[in-house]
Amino acid sequence: MVINGTFYSAFEGLEISLPRPVRFWLFLILDIPSVYCSFVLLFHLFVDKNLRSQLSNHIIINLLIIGLIIELIDIPFHLSFLPLGVVQPSTTLFCHVWWFIDIGLYNGCTIIMAWGSIQRYLLIFHVQLFSSAKKRLVFHYFPLIILTLYILIFYFIVIVFPPCMNTYDYTLPVCNNFPCYLGDPVLGIWDSVMNTTVPTIAITVFSVTLLIRVYLQKRRLRQANVWRKQRKMAVQLLSNSVLYMTANIPLNICILAHLCGLPDDAGAAMQLYFDYLCYYVTLLFPFVCLGVLSELSKKIQWKGVLLFRRPQLIARINPR
């Protein structure tokens, strides 16, 4: 993950004090089941037409795919580095790839999660915006495509073609995790505010607003079916949002405090730990999705392991 670039010098050359062997085993123990769970979820979300057609699941599919890339590349890079104490191979290309995935894709997940929070709110209280194919194209598909392209293009340019000279430390995780653009007064602040702080605020505001409105509507509405549908959609959003907010809110409070004048070295160790916790957002996300996607949970057999089976086959084996 990434520390805010406007305090580049305060965090350069630092890593958390948690011993590397402990970090290695924590990553290994969580990464393997997380990868498997991600594959199972994506398999069923793509195979089952009903799940695949639900607009709310498209955000989850997008996040699972990005998370799977992190789990299959970023975390194994850490697992290679932690016992050796050196980045292998020690090349600039390797560092660029690691920066792009570690910084760009995680921040991208936060951006997409923010849009998912907004869209879920609209799906519950302004469903008419998605009532036709044209409206779905404008209010659902275009924003998701544009945000995905923005994430890929922005981080590719600032990492591969920065307006400065990158430096690499092969004795620290993620080659020191500080591409030089983070020290740029414009790009660093833009990345810190627009790509991390604003999305986190959006996730928080729309999640809290959704919770309040659903509660008020429960008291006002008498239709049990409407309430159950809204409650299910709200629980899905809030479960995923709480996971992101747990790590991102403390991290972004530190970022805003530094932007408002807190000395660069104040709270450095705490911010490094909050940044480290962001890895576990990605690792735990598939399990949270499995818990809140009730339609999917009913279609997956659990006999010690999750099984890859077509939904219709499972339905015949376990008829309702």
Number of C-alpha atoms within 10 A of each C-alpha: 20 21 24 26 25 23 20 19 13 14 20 13 15 15 17 16 9 9 9 18 12 11 16 18 13 13 19 16 10 14 22 13 17 22 20 15 24 22 17 18 25 19 15 20 21 13 15 16 11 10 17 16 12 11 16 19 15 18 21 21 17 17 23 23 16 17 27 23 16 23 23 14 16 23 21 16 18 21 19 15 22 21 12 12 14 17 22 14 11 14 12 15 11 16 25 20 18 22 25 21 25 21 21 24 23 24 23 23 25 24 24 23 24 25 21 26 27 18 22 23 23 17 17 18 14 12 12 12 15 17 10 10 9 12 13 15 13 14 14 21 14 12 15 19 10 10 15 17 11 13 19 15 12 12 22 17 13 19 22 16 12 17 13 13 9 15 14 18 17 19 17 17 21 28 24 20 26 25 26 20 25 26 18 16 11 13 18 20 20 16 21 23 18 13 18 25 24 17 23 24 16 19 29 20 15 23 26 14 13 25 18 12 14 20 14 11 14 17 9 9 10 10 9 10 9 13 16 12 11 20 17 14 19 19 16 18 26 22 16 23 22 16 17 23 21 14 20 23 19 14 26 24 13 21 24 15 15 18 17 9 8 13 13 17 12 13 13 18 15 14 21 19 16 21 21 19 16 21 20 17 21 23 24 18 22 26 15 15 21 17 13 18 17 12 11 17 15 14 19 21 16 10 7 6 11 14 15 14 15 14 20 13 11 16 13 9 10 11 8 6
